[in-house]
Amino acid sequence: MQGYGYSVAGATVGDIKLLVPGIVTSYNLTLPAAQGGAGQVLTNNGSGDLTWQSGLTLSTIFSGDVSGTSSTTSVDRIRGRTVSAVAPTNAQHLIFDGTQYVAQTIPGDAQMTNAGVMTINNDAITTAKILNASVTNAKIVSVDWTKVFNTPTTIAGYGITDAVLTNAGGVQSMQASLDASKPAAAGVPDRVYISTDTREIYRSNGVAWVKVGSAANTTGIAPVVVTSGDSTPVISMTQANGTTNGYVTSTDWTTFNNKLGTATVFSGDVTGTYNATVLASVATAGTYAGAVTIDAKGRVISAANSLDLTN
């Protein structure tokens, strides 16, 4: 023994050393009592007892989950379950069908490529496969209108309360375009059509279009004056004066308003209102010069004939 191993001298020159590594716990190895056969190798039973066992060779025939030799090995089972002899094609996977492992394309709602990328098949997600209340606003980016069902039939049904947009009834639809582009009126009543070139408004009675309004040929009766009556009517009125009818200006109105009215109360020699005036007493009633008689208000009651008057 030399150092930390054993040295065995050769028959002529050289030697073979059996070296022992640095270990903490000592253990024993017991060699077999007899010489091993050709191709056999030493195996340890875990307790240090070495025995001779036949080693694998190129002609060794496997058993269990694999068969064949080291150069023609075939996996026939996985943990005792038979593997089908039919080889898989591109992107197929081994799936256990309850009896054996067979090569199949992944069935169902998803598919996997040969790179391991899994995608969901088109039209695979149905209502029954979506958990109730799991689709929130954050999950919805946009929805094609053709996919929306059970839509309301009124504007109010959409939650629109703007009075301008609310159809109070009597109108099915409203459209605007050239007069020649009016759709057929038959069979569809209560539609409104605005002719943009003739500036006319029509309403369908279900048989024909009936004109209900027009901006064309707009005219006025004096003192109303209309210009551009065939395009964009401009309606105006002249100011009234001593010879022309028209509108009254604020200045004229103030002047008229300051005139005597039915409620004006007179004062001075006349009291009362316009229809109940009373003269004030301004004289002494009596006969003067033997010819003229007046009352207390200065009114002449009687007078002598002018021929009876003398100097």
Contacts in CASP RR format, 6 or more apart in sequence:
PFRMAT RR
TARGET T0000
AUTHOR 0000-0000-0000
METHOD contacts of the structure
MODEL  1
MQGYGYSVAGATVGDIKLLVPGIVTSYNLTLPAAQGGAGQVLTNNGSGDL
TWQSGLTLSTIFSGDVSGTSSTTSVDRIRGRTVSAVAPTNAQHLIFDGTQ
YVAQTIPGDAQMTNAGVMTINNDAITTAKILNASVTNAKIVSVDWTKVFN
TPTTIAGYGITDAVLTNAGGVQSMQASLDASKPAAAGVPDRVYISTDTRE
IYRSNGVAWVKVGSAANTTGIAPVVVTSGDSTPVISMTQANGTTNGYVTS
TDWTTFNNKLGTATVFSGDVTGTYNATVLASVATAGTYAGAVTIDAKGRV
ISAANSLDLTN
1 7 0 8 1.000
2 17 0 8 1.000
4 19 0 8 1.000
4 20 0 8 1.000
4 22 0 8 1.000
5 17 0 8 1.000
5 18 0 8 1.000
5 19 0 8 1.000
5 20 0 8 1.000
6 17 0 8 1.000
6 18 0 8 1.000
7 15 0 8 1.000
7 16 0 8 1.000
7 17 0 8 1.000
7 18 0 8 1.000
8 15 0 8 1.000
8 16 0 8 1.000
8 17 0 8 1.000
8 18 0 8 1.000
9 15 0 8 1.000
10 16 0 8 1.000
27 48 0 8 1.000
28 48 0 8 1.000
29 44 0 8 1.000
29 48 0 8 1.000
29 50 0 8 1.000
30 48 0 8 1.000
30 49 0 8 1.000
30 50 0 8 1.000
31 42 0 8 1.000
31 50 0 8 1.000
32 42 0 8 1.000
32 50 0 8 1.000
32 51 0 8 1.000
32 52 0 8 1.000
34 52 0 8 1.000
36 52 0 8 1.000
37 52 0 8 1.000
39 54 0 8 1.000
39 55 0 8 1.000
39 57 0 8 1.000
40 52 0 8 1.000
40 53 0 8 1.000
40 54 0 8 1.000
40 55 0 8 1.000
41 52 0 8 1.000
41 53 0 8 1.000
41 54 0 8 1.000
41 55 0 8 1.000
42 50 0 8 1.000
42 51 0 8 1.000
42 52 0 8 1.000
42 53 0 8 1.000
43 50 0 8 1.000
43 51 0 8 1.000
43 52 0 8 1.000
43 53 0 8 1.000
44 50 0 8 1.000
45 51 0 8 1.000
56 70 0 8 1.000
57 70 0 8 1.000
58 69 0 8 1.000
58 70 0 8 1.000
58 71 0 8 1.000
59 69 0 8 1.000
60 69 0 8 1.000
60 70 0 8 1.000
61 67 0 8 1.000
61 68 0 8 1.000
61 69 0 8 1.000
62 68 0 8 1.000
62 69 0 8 1.000
62 70 0 8 1.000
62 73 0 8 1.000
64 76 0 8 1.000
64 77 0 8 1.000
64 80 0 8 1.000
65 75 0 8 1.000
65 76 0 8 1.000
65 77 0 8 1.000
65 78 0 8 1.000
65 79 0 8 1.000
65 80 0 8 1.000
66 73 0 8 1.000
66 74 0 8 1.000
66 75 0 8 1.000
66 76 0 8 1.000
66 77 0 8 1.000
67 73 0 8 1.000
67 74 0 8 1.000
67 76 0 8 1.000
68 74 0 8 1.000
75 83 0 8 1.000
76 82 0 8 1.000
76 83 0 8 1.000
77 83 0 8 1.000
78 94 0 8 1.000
78 101 0 8 1.000
81 96 0 8 1.000
81 100 0 8 1.000
81 101 0 8 1.000
82 99 0 8 1.000
82 100 0 8 1.000
82 101 0 8 1.000
83 94 0 8 1.000
83 100 0 8 1.000
83 101 0 8 1.000
84 100 0 8 1.000
84 101 0 8 1.000
84 102 0 8 1.000
84 103 0 8 1.000
86 102 0 8 1.000
86 103 0 8 1.000
87 103 0 8 1.000
88 94 0 8 1.000
88 103 0 8 1.000
89 103 0 8 1.000
90 114 0 8 1.000
91 105 0 8 1.000
91 111 0 8 1.000
91 112 0 8 1.000
91 113 0 8 1.000
91 114 0 8 1.000
92 103 0 8 1.000
92 104 0 8 1.000
92 105 0 8 1.000
93 103 0 8 1.000
93 104 0 8 1.000
93 105 0 8 1.000
93 106 0 8 1.000
93 112 0 8 1.000
94 101 0 8 1.000
94 102 0 8 1.000
94 103 0 8 1.000
94 104 0 8 1.000
95 101 0 8 1.000
95 102 0 8 1.000
95 103 0 8 1.000
95 104 0 8 1.000
95 106 0 8 1.000
96 102 0 8 1.000
105 111 0 8 1.000
106 112 0 8 1.000
106 118 0 8 1.000
108 121 0 8 1.000
108 124 0 8 1.000
109 120 0 8 1.000
109 121 0 8 1.000
109 124 0 8 1.000
109 125 0 8 1.000
109 129 0 8 1.000
110 118 0 8 1.000
110 119 0 8 1.000
110 120 0 8 1.000
110 121 0 8 1.000
110 124 0 8 1.000
111 118 0 8 1.000
111 119 0 8 1.000
111 121 0 8 1.000
112 118 0 8 1.000
112 119 0 8 1.000
113 119 0 8 1.000
152 158 0 8 1.000
154 167 0 8 1.000
155 165 0 8 1.000
155 166 0 8 1.000
155 167 0 8 1.000
156 166 0 8 1.000
160 166 0 8 1.000
170 190 0 8 1.000
171 190 0 8 1.000
171 191 0 8 1.000
171 192 0 8 1.000
172 188 0 8 1.000
172 189 0 8 1.000
172 190 0 8 1.000
172 191 0 8 1.000
173 191 0 8 1.000
173 192 0 8 1.000
174 191 0 8 1.000
174 192 0 8 1.000
174 193 0 8 1.000
174 194 0 8 1.000
175 183 0 8 1.000
175 191 0 8 1.000
175 192 0 8 1.000
175 193 0 8 1.000
175 194 0 8 1.000
176 193 0 8 1.000
176 194 0 8 1.000
176 195 0 8 1.000
176 196 0 8 1.000
177 193 0 8 1.000
177 195 0 8 1.000
177 196 0 8 1.000
178 195 0 8 1.000
178 196 0 8 1.000
178 197 0 8 1.000
179 195 0 8 1.000
179 196 0 8 1.000
179 197 0 8 1.000
179 198 0 8 1.000
179 200 0 8 1.000
182 193 0 8 1.000
182 195 0 8 1.000
182 202 0 8 1.000
182 209 0 8 1.000
183 193 0 8 1.000
185 191 0 8 1.000
185 204 0 8 1.000
185 205 0 8 1.000
185 206 0 8 1.000
185 207 0 8 1.000
185 208 0 8 1.000
185 209 0 8 1.000
186 206 0 8 1.000
186 207 0 8 1.000
186 208 0 8 1.000
187 206 0 8 1.000
187 207 0 8 1.000
188 204 0 8 1.000
188 206 0 8 1.000
189 204 0 8 1.000
189 205 0 8 1.000
189 206 0 8 1.000
190 203 0 8 1.000
190 204 0 8 1.000
190 206 0 8 1.000
191 203 0 8 1.000
191 204 0 8 1.000
192 201 0 8 1.000
192 202 0 8 1.000
192 203 0 8 1.000
192 204 0 8 1.000
193 201 0 8 1.000
193 202 0 8 1.000
193 203 0 8 1.000
193 204 0 8 1.000
193 209 0 8 1.000
194 200 0 8 1.000
194 201 0 8 1.000
194 202 0 8 1.000
195 201 0 8 1.000
195 202 0 8 1.000
198 214 0 8 1.000
198 216 0 8 1.000
199 214 0 8 1.000
199 215 0 8 1.000
199 216 0 8 1.000
199 231 0 8 1.000
200 211 0 8 1.000
200 213 0 8 1.000
200 214 0 8 1.000
200 215 0 8 1.000
200 216 0 8 1.000
201 211 0 8 1.000
201 212 0 8 1.000
201 213 0 8 1.000
201 214 0 8 1.000
202 209 0 8 1.000
202 210 0 8 1.000
202 211 0 8 1.000
202 212 0 8 1.000
203 209 0 8 1.000
203 210 0 8 1.000
203 212 0 8 1.000
204 210 0 8 1.000
215 229 0 8 1.000
215 232 0 8 1.000
215 233 0 8 1.000
216 229 0 8 1.000
216 230 0 8 1.000
217 229 0 8 1.000
217 230 0 8 1.000
218 226 0 8 1.000
218 229 0 8 1.000
218 230 0 8 1.000
218 233 0 8 1.000
218 235 0 8 1.000
219 226 0 8 1.000
219 229 0 8 1.000
220 226 0 8 1.000
220 235 0 8 1.000
222 245 0 8 1.000
223 237 0 8 1.000
223 238 0 8 1.000
223 240 0 8 1.000
223 244 0 8 1.000
223 245 0 8 1.000
223 246 0 8 1.000
223 247 0 8 1.000
224 235 0 8 1.000
224 236 0 8 1.000
224 237 0 8 1.000
225 235 0 8 1.000
225 236 0 8 1.000
225 237 0 8 1.000
225 238 0 8 1.000
226 233 0 8 1.000
226 234 0 8 1.000
226 235 0 8 1.000
226 236 0 8 1.000
227 233 0 8 1.000
227 234 0 8 1.000
227 236 0 8 1.000
228 234 0 8 1.000
237 246 0 8 1.000
237 247 0 8 1.000
238 244 0 8 1.000
238 246 0 8 1.000
238 247 0 8 1.000
239 246 0 8 1.000
239 247 0 8 1.000
239 249 0 8 1.000
240 246 0 8 1.000
240 247 0 8 1.000
240 248 0 8 1.000
240 252 0 8 1.000
248 256 0 8 1.000
260 274 0 8 1.000
261 274 0 8 1.000
262 273 0 8 1.000
262 274 0 8 1.000
262 275 0 8 1.000
263 273 0 8 1.000
264 273 0 8 1.000
264 274 0 8 1.000
265 271 0 8 1.000
265 272 0 8 1.000
265 273 0 8 1.000
266 272 0 8 1.000
266 273 0 8 1.000
266 277 0 8 1.000
268 280 0 8 1.000
269 279 0 8 1.000
269 280 0 8 1.000
269 282 0 8 1.000
270 277 0 8 1.000
270 278 0 8 1.000
270 279 0 8 1.000
270 280 0 8 1.000
271 277 0 8 1.000
271 278 0 8 1.000
271 280 0 8 1.000
272 278 0 8 1.000
279 297 0 8 1.000
279 298 0 8 1.000
279 299 0 8 1.000
280 297 0 8 1.000
281 296 0 8 1.000
281 297 0 8 1.000
282 296 0 8 1.000
282 297 0 8 1.000
282 298 0 8 1.000
283 294 0 8 1.000
283 295 0 8 1.000
283 296 0 8 1.000
283 297 0 8 1.000
283 298 0 8 1.000
284 296 0 8 1.000
285 294 0 8 1.000
285 295 0 8 1.000
285 296 0 8 1.000
285 298 0 8 1.000
286 293 0 8 1.000
286 294 0 8 1.000
286 295 0 8 1.000
287 293 0 8 1.000
288 294 0 8 1.000
290 304 0 8 1.000
291 303 0 8 1.000
291 304 0 8 1.000
291 308 0 8 1.000
291 309 0 8 1.000
292 300 0 8 1.000
292 302 0 8 1.000
292 303 0 8 1.000
292 304 0 8 1.000
293 300 0 8 1.000
293 301 0 8 1.000
293 302 0 8 1.000
293 303 0 8 1.000
294 300 0 8 1.000
294 301 0 8 1.000
295 301 0 8 1.000
END
